[in-house]
Amino acid sequence: MGRVKARKTAKLLCLIVIIATFVVLNAYWESAVIALPPPEDTPEEILRTKIIIEARSPVDGSFLTAAEYIELQAQLQLAPPPKLDPKIRDQVFLLRIRKTLLQFFPFLNF
């Protein structure tokens, strides 16, 4: 009698697991549709082919026309921005090393 009861319990447990699996899979079946973009959204393929006629200045971020952007790029090629003093560059390098070391060894106080 104990074996019959154990079999019935095992069958019931198996049935519950199968039904729960189907319910979970059915719940996620419709969620794939939610992940789609809205229909009014412009596809990326179309956006890639769009010709950009305005640009931003790399110096101050202001809007420029295409001709102004090309002119600014030419000026930057002729006279590149000044470089940092080597002492300042070394200080920045040492500060970055210090920051990295403090992330790994927070108990160091230097």
C-alpha positions in Angstrom: 0.0 0.0 0.0 2.9 2.4 0.7 4.3 1.8 -2.8 1.1 2.7 -4.5 0.8 5.9 -2.5 4.4 6.8 -3.3 3.8 6.2 -7.0 0.7 8.3 -7.0 2.6 11.1 -5.2 5.5 10.8 -7.7 3.0 11.0 -10.6 1.3 14.0 -9.1 4.6 15.7 -8.5 5.6 15.0 -12.1 2.3 16.3 -13.4 2.6 19.5 -11.4 6.2 20.1 -12.7 5.0 19.6 -16.3 2.0 21.9 -15.9 4.2 24.6 -14.2 6.7 24.4 -17.1 4.0 24.8 -19.7 2.5 27.8 -17.8 5.9 29.5 -17.5 6.7 28.9 -21.2 3.3 30.2 -22.2 3.8 33.3 -20.1 7.1 34.1 -21.9 5.8 33.2 -25.3 4.0 36.6 -25.7 6.8 38.6 -24.2 8.9 38.4 -27.4 6.3 40.6 -29.1 6.7 43.3 -26.5 10.4 43.5 -27.3 9.8 44.8 -30.8 10.2 48.6 -31.4 7.1 50.6 -32.1 6.0 50.8 -35.7 6.6 54.6 -36.0 10.2 54.1 -35.0 12.6 54.7 -38.0 14.7 51.5 -38.7 18.4 51.8 -38.2 19.2 50.8 -41.8 17.4 53.9 -43.0 19.1 56.1 -40.5 22.5 54.8 -41.6 21.9 55.9 -45.2 20.7 59.4 -44.1 23.2 62.1 -45.2 24.3 64.2 -42.2 24.3 67.9 -43.2 25.0 69.4 -39.7 27.9 68.7 -37.4 29.2 69.7 -34.0 32.4 71.5 -33.4 35.0 69.3 -31.6 36.3 72.5 -29.9 33.2 73.8 -28.2 30.3 71.5 -29.3 28.4 74.2 -31.2 26.4 73.3 -34.3 28.2 73.9 -37.7 27.3 73.4 -41.3 29.2 70.9 -43.3 31.3 73.6 -44.9 32.2 75.2 -41.6 33.0 71.7 -40.2 35.5 71.0 -43.0 37.0 74.4 -42.6 37.5 73.9 -38.9 39.0 70.5 -39.5 41.5 72.0 -41.9 42.4 74.7 -39.3 42.9 72.0 -36.7 45.2 70.1 -39.0 47.4 73.1 -39.6 47.6 74.2 -36.0 46.9 71.3 -33.6 46.0 72.2 -30.1 48.9 72.8 -27.7 50.2 69.8 -25.8 50.5 69.6 -22.0 53.7 70.4 -20.2 55.6 67.1 -19.5 55.6 67.8 -15.7 51.8 68.1 -15.7 51.4 64.9 -17.8 53.6 63.1 -15.3 51.5 64.3 -12.4 48.3 63.1 -14.1 49.9 59.8 -14.7 51.0 59.4 -11.1 47.5 60.4 -9.9 45.9 57.7 -12.1 48.3 55.1 -10.7 47.5 56.2 -7.2 43.7 56.0 -7.9 44.1 52.5 -9.3 46.2 51.3 -6.3 43.7 52.8 -3.9 41.0 50.7 -5.5 42.9 47.5 -4.9 44.4 48.5 -1.6 42.0 50.9 0.2 43.9 50.7 3.5 46.9 52.5 2.0 47.0 56.2 2.8 49.5 58.0 0.6 
